[in-house]
Amino acid sequence: MPCFGRRGCSKAEHLVDDLKKLGHAVSRATVYRTLSHLQDAGILRQVFFDNKQSYYEVIAGDQQNDYLICVETGRVIEFSSEKLKALRDEICAEHGFEPLSHRFHVYGVAPRARAE
């Protein structure tokens, strides 16, 4: 589900830029206040992949949010894997557990960061 026209996670700064490109006069403070209200309403969740940057993601529906996070550049890649979901379901079944959702984060170094 897109968040302000974006799929997956968004930085607040990206949302400010997107709104300005659409012709809206908006301040960072307004965006942060709105993000806070959307979190309070249970529409968004603030996500931290490290101590430096927070992201926001929509938490409605059956959406699963799985990420590869480059520890060198901070780049975040969202992905979806049927194999991962099947493994999750298999592990849950072994323990009599009914899965409702999951988050899977892999921290590593992206090829571009290794090349630099």
PyMOL commands that set and color helices and strands:
alter all, ss='L'
color gray80, all
select helices_A, chain A and resi 12-21+28-40+82-94+111-115
alter helices_A, ss='H'
color red, helices_A
select strands_A, chain A and resi 2-3+6-7+44-48+54-58+65-70+76-79+103-108
alter strands_A, ss='S'
color yellow, strands_A
deselect
rebuild
show_as cartoon
